[in-house]
Amino acid sequence: AAMGISHVIRGEDHIANTAKQLLIYEALGLPTPQFAHTPLILNSEGRKLSKRDGVTSISDFQTMGYTAEAMANYMTLLGWSVPEAMDERFTLNEAATVFNFERVNKAGAKFDWDKLNWLNSQVLHGWTKEQLLDALEPLWAKAGWALPEQNWCLDLVELLGPSLTLLNDGVDQARPFFEEPKLEADGLEQLAMEGAKASLSNLVDQLEISAWDGFDKQRAQELLTNAAQNAGVKKGVIMKSLRAALLGRLQGPDLITTWGLLARIREDLNRLRR
């Protein structure tokens, strides 16, 4: 009453308290706010969401790599249905213009991690590379990485951005660009294939002879073609072997762009020699 609160909106587990609280307002001669109760948030088994479901506070979601925009979007969807013709992806301000209690559901809302992940990915994919870098730089610094010049970082963010679901993915996926990766099982298997090391050795020879300064995608393709021909293997062998040498595994972002980024910080030859 002292704060001038006009509406109290809370979970349905507080319905039982309401009658007693109304009597207290009446006894004190205070203006009575409007009370509204929303369905509880349930886990996948239909029970009330609790710390056993993996989170204890909203700050945990931030630590896990979720954005404020995605959380506001998703929490609004829990227990409330959007009007027809309105997309499920919206800002809090957009929701405020159409929100009403008539569209609040009576049934409990199940917490859907897949939906939250999708919303978070949509937020991240909609950010500019500058916005994404602003969010990732503190996480990279926390990992102890010395960051190269700004344009290199922006190009790395542009490469990784489309595959991010959580902000923390931007740490895991960036790690091979800041730390020499260990060779994983599929990388080792690829490098053990016939012609793999010979083609990489030839690629190293070409790079050392040409004293390659800078990076050109057309020149990169020419070098790979030459290395494959000189080693007597198909170009796919050198492509996969190059990825294994640079990233330690066969999964990863666009290979030529990855190679270019590592070449710009003089790190590609070290890994090829290894």
C-alpha positions, 0 to 999 in steps of 0.5 A: 500500500505504501508503494502504491501497488495496484496489481499483485500477480503471482503463482496459483499456489498463493490463491489460498492466502488471498482471502486472509490478505484481503481481510488484513487490507480491510482491517487496516483501512488500506486500498485493496490491490487487484489480485491475479494468479497465473499457472505454475511453471512445471517440469517435463514430468508435470511437477512444479519446477524446482532446483532439482531441474537444473537451475536455482535462480534467473542468474543461473540462466545467464551463467549458462549463456542465455540472453536477457532477450530470450529469457524475457521472451520465453518467460512471457510465453509460459502460461500466456498465449500470443494473439493470432498473427503474432509470432512467438519471437517478440520483444518485451515491449511488443508483448506489452502492447497486446498483453491481457489476462484473458489470454493467460492459460489456466493449465500449468505451463511446462518448461521446454528447454528446446523452445528456450534454446531455439529462442536464444539462438534466434536472438544471437543470430539476429545480433550484429557481429559487433553486438556478439563480439561485445558479449563474447569478449568478456567470456574470452578474456575470462578464459585467459585468451589474449585477443588479436586485433579487432577486425580478426575478432569480428571475422571470427565472430562472423564465422561462429555466429550462425552456429551458436545456440548459447553464448557459451558456445562462442567460447567452446567453438572459439577455443581452437582459435586461441589454444592449440587443440588436442588431436581427437579420435576422428582427427587421428584416424584421418591423419593416419589415412594413406596420403594424408601426411604426405599431402600436408607435408607438401602443403607445408613445403609450398607455404615455406617456399612461397613465403605466403603473406596474407590470405587469399581464398583462390590461392588457398584452393590452388595450394590444396589442389597442388598438394593433392596432386603432388601426393597422389590423393583426392582433394577431399583427403587433403581437405579433411586432413587440413581440418584435422591438423588445424582443429584436431577434429573433422567437425567445425566451421568453414574450412577455408575461412578457418585456415585464413583466420589461423594464417593471419595470426601465423598459427596455421604452419605450426599446426601443419608441422605438428 
